[in-house]
Amino acid sequence: MANGTYSHRLSGLVYCADCGARMGFISPEANHSEKHYDSDSAFQCGNYRSKSGECVSHYVKTSVLEAAILQAIQAGSKYVLENEDEFIQQLKAVWNEQQTRTANNGYQELADAKKRMAELDEKINKLYESTLSGFLPERQAQRMIQQYDEEQILLERRVAELENLVQQDEIKQVDASRFIALVKKYRDCTELTDTMLYAFIDRIEVHEATGGRTIYRQQNIDIHFNFIGNYYPPVETVSEEERIAVIEAEQLRPFALPRCQCSCQQEELERELQEKERVQKELRISHRRELGLPSQSLQHYTFSQDNGQNPLMRKASAFMKHWEKPIGLIRDCCCLEMSERENPFFAGCIANALLDKDIPVLMTNFPTLLNSLTGLSGEVKKRDDCRTG
C-alpha cells in the first residue's frame, strides 16, 4: 500500500476496453473484515461513478484475470512451440493488415500535418522578409505570425499524438523472434510469476460483462503481449447456443470444474477432489466396519494372515479378488461360505474384504436373524390386529 492506496502486481496493466481508463484495484484489506472472499480482490473501471467521467463498472475478479493471463500464455506458448512457422506467417499477415489500417487512419493525416507545418514555416519566413523590406507593416505582420504560430502549436500536438498512435499500432517483423525467444525461456510454465507477467504482458483490456451474476456470465478480456500485441492462437469458434449448452451440461456433473481454469489448475482441483473422495470412502468403510462386525478382533481379520493350512481360504481369497467379475468360483464360494459360517476367522476375512470394496456387511448368526424376523413378524401381526379390532 502506497500513500493510502492499495496496489497489486496487475495495477497499471489493466484498462477499460470501452472508455480507455485505467482500472483501479479493489483490495480485500479495504473491507477491514476478518473473512476475505475471492470476490473481494478485483479491478473496476476508474471512470465508474467518478466526477470526471461516466462508465459502467467492468468489474472483474483478480483471480479471473490472473487465470486468463496464465491460460493465454500457456495456449500461445504451446502453439508457438508446435507451429513456429505458421505463427510467424500469422504475425506477418497481422502486421501487413495493421500497416494498411494505420496508413488509412494515421499516416495520411500525419503526412498532411507535417506538410502544413512546413508551409506555415515558409509563410512565417516570408512575413519576416516582407517586414524587413518594408513591404508589410510590422503590426500586421506580427498579427499574422501569431495566427500561424497558434496553428503550428496545434499541429505539433496532433503530430505527436499521431506518431504515438502509429508507434502503438505497428507490429514489427523482428518482434516475432523476440517473442519466440521469450516463449522458449518460459516453456512449461505452471504458475504466473511476477517476472513472467511483466516479461509477457503489455496491457490488458476488460470488456463489459454480459449475463449478470448468473452461470451464463461472460466477459471478454483482451490480453496484449509485448512484441506481438493482442494475439491468441486459432481456436474453433463456439456459438452462444453451444456455450450455454456446455454450461448447463457442466451443472449436471457432480463435480463440475470451473470454466476459467488453466490445465494445471484443473489437474490440481481433480487431485483435491480425488483426495476428498478417498478420505470420505475411508471414513465410510471405517464406520461400516464398526457397525457391521460385532467384535474388534473380527475387524482386523484379513486373508494375508492365513497360514495356508485351509485350502478353502485360497478359494475364498480368489473369489473376493474377482468379486465384480461373475466367474465359476461364485457357486463354490457361496456353498463354502454356508458350510464355514461358524468359523469366525473365515467369515471375518470375507467380511473385511467386502468392506474394503465399499460393500456394506452385517455379520450375524441364524438365531439372531431368526429372532429379528420373528420379532418383526410379531410387530406386523400386532399392527394388523389393531387395524381389524
VOGU-3710 file (C-alpha; in Angstrom, 3 decimals, decimal comma):
1> mangtyshrl> 0,000/0,000/0,000  1,449/3,347/-1,076  0,061/6,729/0,063  -3,026/5,024/1,462  -3,842/3,298/-1,839  -3,762/-0,489/-2,169  -1,877/-1,863/-5,168  -1,496/-5,182/-6,920  1,037/-6,617/-9,345  -1,534/-6,112/-12,123
11> sglvycadcg> -2,006/-2,447/-11,222  -1,173/-0,233/-14,189  -1,692/-3,042/-16,703  -5,498/-3,299/-16,661  -7,604/-0,878/-18,735  -11,276/-0,450/-19,555  -11,936/-1,589/-23,128  -14,767/0,939/-23,593  -13,571/4,258/-22,155  -9,830/3,511/-22,052
21> armgfispea> -9,462/4,475/-18,398  -7,097/2,606/-16,139  -8,929/0,147/-13,890  -8,409/0,516/-10,159  -7,620/-2,283/-7,740  -10,141/-3,206/-5,045  -8,219/-4,782/-2,180  -9,780/-7,248/0,284  -7,880/-5,396/3,001  -10,035/-2,340/2,355
31> nhsekhydsd> -13,070/-4,174/3,780  -11,477/-4,365/7,232  -13,220/-7,690/7,786  -11,930/-10,903/9,336  -13,356/-13,001/6,499  -11,997/-12,468/2,988  -13,613/-13,863/-0,136  -12,276/-14,362/-3,641  -14,587/-11,642/-4,973  -13,109/-9,077/-2,534
41> safqcgnyrs> -9,982/-8,778/-4,709  -10,973/-7,241/-8,037  -10,485/-4,466/-10,598  -13,009/-1,805/-11,549  -13,118/0,932/-14,199  -11,630/4,213/-12,969  -14,470/6,204/-14,572  -17,191/4,216/-12,812  -19,181/6,642/-10,632  -16,442/9,257/-10,925
51> ksgecvshyv> -16,861/13,018/-11,314  -14,562/13,215/-14,312  -16,204/10,545/-16,470  -19,038/8,077/-16,838  -18,665/4,363/-17,498  -20,042/1,042/-16,272  -18,240/-0,994/-13,628  -16,416/-3,548/-15,844  -15,866/-5,420/-12,541  -13,593/-8,448/-12,824
61> ktsvleaail> -12,081/-10,620/-10,089  -8,306/-10,608/-9,749  -8,259/-14,413/-9,727  -10,122/-14,474/-13,053  -7,642/-12,035/-14,590  -4,603/-13,997/-13,429  -6,112/-17,297/-14,591  -6,922/-15,781/-18,008  -3,391/-14,387/-18,338  -1,765/-17,709/-17,461
71> qaiqagskyv> -4,100/-19,579/-19,806  -3,317/-17,147/-22,649  0,435/-17,516/-22,073  0,186/-21,304/-21,958  -2,029/-21,517/-25,048  0,142/-19,087/-27,012  3,368/-20,773/-25,947  2,090/-24,230/-26,839  1,008/-23,057/-30,287  4,262/-21,199/-30,964
81> lenedefiqq> 6,443/-24,142/-29,932  4,440/-26,557/-32,093  3,752/-24,232/-35,060  6,573/-21,696/-35,179  6,478/-21,157/-38,960  2,687/-20,728/-39,020  2,948/-18,294/-36,108  5,452/-16,107/-37,971  3,240/-16,100/-41,075  0,235/-15,087/-38,996
91> lkavwneqqt> 2,182/-12,216/-37,439  3,272/-11,032/-40,882  -0,349/-11,039/-42,046  -1,415/-9,095/-38,949  1,475/-6,679/-39,426  0,544/-6,025/-43,066  -3,096/-5,518/-42,095  -2,173/-3,060/-39,382  0,203/-1,257/-41,719  -2,674/-0,761/-44,184
101> rtanngyqel> -5,081/0,298/-41,437  -2,547/2,660/-39,912  -1,822/4,150/-43,321  -5,513/4,754/-43,876  -6,160/6,129/-40,387  -2,972/7,865/-39,325  -0,218/8,050/-41,890  -2,088/10,274/-44,323  -3,190/12,681/-41,617  0,331/12,691/-40,177
111> adakkrmael> 1,821/13,473/-43,580  -0,720/16,261/-44,186  0,001/17,784/-40,778  3,754/17,813/-41,358  3,254/19,311/-44,824  1,075/22,064/-43,348  3,696/22,790/-40,681  6,328/23,206/-43,387  4,019/25,583/-45,307  3,485/27,668/-42,171
121> dekinklyes> 7,254/27,893/-41,598  7,671/29,166/-45,146  4,881/31,734/-44,728  6,327/32,998/-41,441  9,746/33,428/-43,064  8,203/35,407/-45,936  6,378/37,641/-43,462  9,640/38,422/-41,697  11,279/39,239/-45,036  8,344/41,461/-46,024
131> tlsgflperq> 8,572/43,293/-42,717  12,302/43,865/-43,013  11,999/45,116/-46,582  9,157/47,494/-45,650  6,535/45,912/-47,922  4,315/44,911/-44,918  3,607/46,927/-41,757  5,133/45,319/-38,677  1,859/45,323/-36,708  0,023/43,453/-39,438
141> aqrmiqqyde> 2,910/41,035/-39,877  3,002/40,235/-36,132  -0,752/39,545/-36,099  -0,451/37,100/-38,998  2,643/35,458/-37,499  0,758/34,937/-34,210  -2,093/33,199/-36,070  0,345/30,947/-37,909  2,187/30,212/-34,665  -1,020/29,165/-32,876
151> eqillerrva> -1,866/26,849/-35,761  1,612/25,377/-35,626  1,273/24,643/-31,894  -1,936/22,703/-32,532  -0,332/20,844/-35,414  2,710/19,918/-33,306  0,435/18,406/-30,650  -1,513/16,489/-33,266  1,668/15,207/-34,909  2,905/13,920/-31,533
161> elenlvqqde> -0,437/12,126/-30,967  -0,389/10,581/-34,441  3,214/9,423/-34,121  2,406/7,801/-30,775  -0,669/6,153/-32,318  1,336/4,815/-35,236  4,032/3,527/-32,899  1,491/1,674/-30,747  -0,348/0,133/-33,703  2,714/-1,100/-35,534
171> ikqvdasrfi> 3,916/-4,685/-35,108  7,479/-5,017/-36,307  8,527/-8,216/-38,040  11,624/-8,550/-35,840  9,427/-8,727/-32,720  8,274/-12,251/-33,611  11,714/-13,671/-32,910  11,878/-11,881/-29,559  8,512/-13,298/-28,507  9,562/-16,811/-29,598
181> alvkkyrdct> 12,722/-16,486/-27,508  10,576/-15,439/-24,545  8,292/-18,447/-25,022  11,238/-20,835/-25,107  12,609/-19,273/-21,924  9,375/-19,858/-20,016  8,253/-23,119/-21,638  6,162/-25,490/-19,480  5,174/-22,703/-17,084  2,738/-23,789/-14,364
191> eltdtmlyaf> 2,297/-20,559/-12,402  2,249/-16,849/-13,160  5,321/-15,303/-11,546  5,933/-11,549/-11,381  8,936/-11,801/-13,716  6,959/-13,774/-16,293  3,979/-11,410/-16,013  5,994/-8,292/-16,811  8,021/-10,069/-19,492  4,929/-11,208/-21,422
201> idrievheat> 2,186/-8,657/-20,752  1,957/-5,147/-22,192  -1,632/-4,322/-21,237  -4,988/-5,959/-20,507  -8,327/-4,599/-21,709  -11,503/-5,692/-19,918  -14,884/-5,515/-21,654  -18,261/-5,133/-20,003  -19,646/-8,472/-18,798  -22,908/-9,943/-20,064
211> ggrtiyrqqn> -25,224/-12,374/-18,327  -25,325/-10,602/-14,944  -24,468/-12,574/-11,818  -25,574/-15,912/-13,249  -23,882/-19,038/-14,528  -24,219/-17,568/-18,029  -21,974/-14,597/-17,233  -19,421/-13,923/-19,963  -16,694/-11,284/-20,132  -14,180/-10,746/-22,916
221> idihfnfign> -10,618/-9,944/-21,869  -8,092/-8,760/-24,457  -4,513/-9,585/-23,470  -1,828/-7,615/-25,300  1,590/-9,248/-25,277  4,900/-7,498/-25,519  6,386/-7,622/-29,045  3,252/-9,028/-30,773  0,218/-7,184/-29,388  -3,207/-8,764/-28,896
231> yyppvetvse> -2,778/-12,359/-30,034  -4,473/-15,673/-29,314  -3,831/-18,887/-31,270  -6,519/-20,070/-33,706  -9,402/-21,794/-31,918  -12,698/-23,237/-33,018  -15,497/-20,696/-32,703  -18,389/-21,578/-30,402  -21,870/-20,152/-30,864  -23,819/-18,680/-27,955
241> eeriavieae> -26,244/-21,629/-28,043  -23,361/-24,108/-27,827  -21,760/-22,158/-24,964  -24,998/-22,193/-22,960  -25,453/-25,921/-23,660  -21,948/-26,645/-22,308  -22,637/-24,585/-19,160  -25,885/-26,403/-18,469  -24,227/-29,783/-19,078  -21,490/-28,915/-16,575
251> qlrpfalprc> -24,116/-28,096/-13,960  -25,370/-31,691/-14,184  -21,941/-33,116/-13,387  -21,392/-33,939/-9,674  -18,010/-32,243/-9,659  -18,100/-29,660/-12,429  -14,744/-27,950/-12,935  -14,688/-24,142/-13,212  -14,616/-22,994/-16,824  -11,906/-20,334/-16,366
261> qcscqqeele> -9,202/-22,720/-15,226  -5,926/-23,490/-16,865  -4,862/-27,120/-17,308  -2,586/-27,118/-14,252  -5,345/-25,687/-12,053  -7,812/-28,268/-13,358  -5,373/-31,082/-12,533  -4,842/-29,673/-9,051  -8,601/-29,435/-8,490  -9,085/-33,000/-9,719
271> relqekervq> -6,389/-34,194/-7,285  -8,144/-32,380/-4,450  -11,482/-33,951/-5,385  -9,905/-37,417/-5,583  -8,276/-36,950/-2,191  -11,586/-35,780/-0,729  -13,365/-38,837/-2,139  -10,634/-41,115/-0,760  -10,952/-39,667/2,760  -14,753/-39,905/2,644
281> kelrishrre> -14,521/-43,520/1,476  -12,133/-44,437/4,320  -14,433/-42,827/6,888  -17,462/-44,592/5,409  -15,733/-48,010/5,444  -14,497/-47,479/8,999  -17,997/-46,603/10,158  -19,500/-49,633/8,420  -16,814/-51,898/9,921  -17,688/-50,772/13,445
291> lglpsqslqh> -21,401/-51,263/12,861  -21,258/-54,487/10,856  -18,660/-56,526/12,782  -19,642/-57,428/16,365  -16,104/-57,529/17,840  -12,851/-55,641/17,320  -10,935/-58,853/16,660  -13,118/-59,558/13,634  -12,373/-56,085/12,287  -8,694/-56,988/11,811
301> ytfsqdngqn> -9,009/-60,396/10,107  -7,609/-60,458/6,556  -6,614/-63,121/4,047  -2,971/-62,060/4,379  -2,995/-63,513/7,936  -3,957/-67,009/6,699  -1,369/-69,729/7,467  -2,251/-71,686/4,309  -3,472/-74,821/6,101  -7,069/-74,435/4,958
311> plmrkasafm> -7,297/-74,837/1,131  -10,779/-73,313/1,156  -9,270/-69,970/2,212  -7,437/-69,751/-1,118  -10,698/-70,241/-2,982  -12,399/-67,587/-0,863  -9,494/-65,166/-1,416  -9,616/-65,736/-5,183  -13,362/-65,221/-5,156  -13,022/-61,870/-3,367
321> khwekpigli> -10,378/-60,683/-5,811  -12,857/-61,295/-8,641  -15,940/-60,148/-6,747  -17,114/-57,834/-9,505  -16,481/-60,470/-12,205  -19,032/-63,343/-12,309  -16,866/-66,442/-12,690  -17,286/-70,153/-11,956  -15,975/-69,835/-8,400  -19,070/-67,985/-7,260
331> rdccclemse> -21,245/-71,071/-6,707  -18,490/-72,964/-4,866  -17,714/-69,999/-2,656  -21,352/-69,431/-1,836  -21,603/-73,083/-0,714  -18,289/-72,715/1,065  -19,488/-69,669/2,935  -22,612/-71,524/4,001  -20,660/-74,520/5,238  -17,994/-72,499/7,090
341> renpffagci> -20,216/-69,853/8,609  -19,251/-70,944/12,134  -15,545/-70,173/11,509  -15,072/-66,557/12,746  -11,672/-66,063/11,070  -13,012/-67,290/7,739  -16,118/-65,121/7,990  -14,102/-62,124/9,225  -11,727/-62,298/6,233  -14,628/-62,318/3,789
351> analldkdip> -16,438/-59,540/5,634  -13,376/-57,245/5,692  -12,642/-57,936/2,031  -16,201/-56,897/1,151  -15,951/-53,783/3,323  -12,682/-52,801/1,639  -14,606/-52,867/-1,638  -17,059/-50,367/-0,086  -19,792/-53,026/0,238  -21,914/-52,885/3,436
361> vlmtnfptll> -21,643/-56,018/5,611  -23,539/-57,140/8,692  -22,162/-60,218/10,466  -24,769/-62,151/12,448  -25,897/-65,719/13,164  -29,009/-67,679/12,367  -30,677/-67,448/15,836  -30,230/-63,675/15,929  -31,532/-63,357/12,417  -34,484/-65,627/13,220
371> nsltglsgev> -35,311/-63,639/16,351  -35,203/-60,421/14,372  -37,533/-61,828/11,753  -39,828/-63,311/14,427  -39,986/-60,007/16,262  -40,700/-58,200/13,044  -43,484/-60,682/12,254  -44,947/-60,175/15,724  -44,971/-56,413/15,304  -46,680/-56,726/11,949
381> kkrddcrtg> -49,257/-59,098/13,449  -49,936/-56,667/16,324  -50,489/-53,789/13,850  -52,842/-55,985/11,801  -54,775/-56,964/14,961  -55,137/-53,308/15,913  -56,484/-52,460/12,478  -59,021/-55,317/12,490  -60,024/-54,614/16,058
//
